[in-house]
């Protein structure tokens, strides 16, 4: 498996291939709604990878895109993350590798905190973030579980609530 950063030239092919490899359930878990096809506006956002406010990494096996992890800055210090792995390659280490590479990209971009929303029944993603992001804070909201992960543990203040939330593992 090879993981590389995407740019505006390489993103369209990767986005189309990964979306095509997702089942209806995987699309629902990734986009939080039934998504039988990408709208033109959603595709524009997903392929607009500039490496400054929007970065993405792509896993390829035999040259074929099998997964994408992305971050989009939300303010100066934070970024929202998302991961999608085609069904054929789920639970084979692709998501782990993508998320590890994405955290390295985030650190280079001086991002202090990663965050995102996960559907409660997306057990695979919840297990992945617990493995790859030690101490990730998961907070149950009405329809989602919000994740928050400070990249700079050395300078981050770890509260009792962080430790309890990590141990409880929602």
TAURWO-V838693 format. One record per residue. N is the residue number from 0. RES is the residue in three letters. SS is DSSP state (H for helix, E for strand, L for the rest). PSI is psi in whole degrees, 0 to 359 (999 if undefined). NEAR is the number of other C-alpha atoms within 10 Angstrom. Layout:
BEGIN
[[N & RES & SS & PSI & NEAR] [N & RES & SS & PSI & NEAR]]
END
This chain:
BEGIN
[[0 & UNK & L & 136 & 13] [1 & UNK & E & 133 & 14] [2 & UNK & E & 127 & 19] [3 & UNK & E & 157 & 13] [4 & UNK & E & 144 & 19] [5 & UNK & L & 159 & 25] [6 & UNK & L & 183 & 17] [7 & UNK & H & 336 & 14] [8 & UNK & H & 323 & 11] [9 & UNK & H & 342 & 13] [10 & UNK & H & 318 & 21] [11 & UNK & H & 313 & 17] [12 & UNK & H & 318 & 13] [13 & UNK & H & 316 & 22] [14 & UNK & H & 314 & 21] [15 & UNK & H & 317 & 15] [16 & UNK & H & 316 & 16] [17 & UNK & H & 317 & 20] [18 & UNK & H & 317 & 23] [19 & UNK & H & 331 & 16] [20 & UNK & L & 1 & 19] [21 & UNK & L & 134 & 21] [22 & UNK & L & 171 & 15] [23 & UNK & H & 320 & 16] [24 & UNK & H & 316 & 15] [25 & UNK & H & 322 & 20] [26 & UNK & H & 318 & 22] [27 & UNK & H & 314 & 16] [28 & UNK & H & 324 & 21] [29 & UNK & H & 316 & 21] [30 & UNK & H & 358 & 14] [31 & UNK & L & 22 & 15] [32 & UNK & L & 161 & 11] [33 & UNK & L & 127 & 13] [34 & UNK & L & 80 & 17] [35 & UNK & L & 336 & 13] [36 & UNK & L & 158 & 12] [37 & UNK & L & 129 & 15] [38 & UNK & L & 161 & 9] [39 & UNK & H & 319 & 9] [40 & UNK & H & 320 & 8] [41 & UNK & H & 318 & 10] [42 & UNK & H & 319 & 15] [43 & UNK & H & 316 & 12] [44 & UNK & H & 315 & 10] [45 & UNK & H & 330 & 20] [46 & UNK & H & 354 & 22] [47 & UNK & L & 64 & 18] [48 & UNK & L & 111 & 24] [49 & UNK & L & 353 & 13] [50 & UNK & L & 359 & 16] [51 & UNK & L & 312 & 10] [52 & UNK & L & 341 & 15] [53 & UNK & E & 115 & 21] [54 & UNK & E & 152 & 26] [55 & UNK & E & 149 & 28] [56 & UNK & E & 148 & 25] [57 & UNK & E & 133 & 29] [58 & UNK & E & 134 & 26] [59 & UNK & E & 140 & 17] [60 & UNK & E & 121 & 13] [61 & UNK & L & 29 & 9] [62 & UNK & L & 347 & 9] [63 & UNK & E & 132 & 15] [64 & UNK & E & 130 & 23] [65 & UNK & E & 352 & 28] [66 & UNK & E & 154 & 29] [67 & UNK & E & 137 & 29] [68 & UNK & E & 137 & 25] [69 & UNK & E & 159 & 25] [70 & UNK & E & 145 & 26] [71 & UNK & E & 123 & 22] [72 & UNK & E & 141 & 20] [73 & UNK & L & 86 & 15] [74 & UNK & L & 191 & 9] [75 & UNK & L & 326 & 11] [76 & UNK & L & 349 & 14] [77 & UNK & E & 163 & 21] [78 & UNK & E & 140 & 22] [79 & UNK & E & 139 & 17] [80 & UNK & E & 158 & 22] [81 & UNK & E & 147 & 19] [82 & UNK & E & 138 & 19] [83 & UNK & E & 130 & 26] [84 & UNK & E & 133 & 26] [85 & UNK & L & 150 & 21] [86 & UNK & H & 319 & 17] [87 & UNK & H & 333 & 11] [88 & UNK & H & 9 & 14] [89 & UNK & L & 147 & 16] [90 & UNK & L & 34 & 13] [91 & UNK & L & 16 & 10] [92 & UNK & L & 357 & 12] [93 & UNK & H & 312 & 24] [94 & UNK & H & 319 & 26] [95 & UNK & H & 311 & 19] [96 & UNK & H & 318 & 19] [97 & UNK & H & 314 & 26] [98 & UNK & H & 323 & 22] [99 & UNK & H & 315 & 16] [100 & UNK & H & 321 & 20] [101 & UNK & H & 322 & 25] [102 & UNK & H & 326 & 21] [103 & UNK & H & 319 & 14] [104 & UNK & H & 316 & 19] [105 & UNK & H & 319 & 26] [106 & UNK & H & 318 & 14] [107 & UNK & H & 332 & 9] [108 & UNK & L & 7 & 15] [109 & UNK & L & 36 & 14] [110 & UNK & L & 130 & 22] [111 & UNK & L & 327 & 18] [112 & UNK & E & 133 & 21] [113 & UNK & E & 142 & 23] [114 & UNK & E & 164 & 22] [115 & UNK & E & 170 & 16] [116 & UNK & E & 134 & 20] [117 & UNK & E & 137 & 23] [118 & UNK & E & 141 & 19] [119 & UNK & L & 330 & 17] [120 & UNK & L & 7 & 11] [121 & UNK & L & 69 & 16] [122 & UNK & H & 326 & 11] [123 & UNK & H & 315 & 12] [124 & UNK & H & 320 & 21] [125 & UNK & H & 318 & 18] [126 & UNK & H & 320 & 12] [127 & UNK & H & 311 & 15] [128 & UNK & H & 327 & 21] [129 & UNK & H & 324 & 16] [130 & UNK & H & 315 & 12] [131 & UNK & H & 331 & 16] [132 & UNK & L & 81 & 19] [133 & UNK & L & 131 & 12] [134 & UNK & L & 8 & 21] [135 & UNK & L & 140 & 22] [136 & UNK & E & 124 & 24] [137 & UNK & E & 123 & 25] [138 & UNK & E & 123 & 14] [139 & UNK & E & 127 & 14] [140 & UNK & L & 192 & 12] [141 & UNK & L & 304 & 6] [142 & UNK & L & 353 & 11] [143 & UNK & E & 171 & 17] [144 & UNK & E & 123 & 20] [145 & UNK & E & 133 & 16] [146 & UNK & E & 146 & 20] [147 & UNK & E & 130 & 22] [148 & UNK & E & 114 & 21] [149 & UNK & E & 126 & 22] [150 & UNK & L & 329 & 20] [151 & UNK & L & 76 & 13] [152 & UNK & L & 333 & 12] [153 & UNK & L & 322 & 8] [154 & UNK & L & 351 & 9] [155 & UNK & L & 145 & 12] [156 & UNK & L & 118 & 10] [157 & UNK & L & 119 & 12] [158 & UNK & L & 167 & 9] [159 & UNK & H & 322 & 9] [160 & UNK & H & 322 & 10] [161 & UNK & H & 314 & 17] [162 & UNK & H & 316 & 14] [163 & UNK & H & 315 & 12] [164 & UNK & H & 320 & 16] [165 & UNK & H & 318 & 16] [166 & UNK & H & 324 & 11] [167 & UNK & H & 327 & 9] [168 & UNK & L & 29 & 15] [169 & UNK & L & 999 & 12]]
END
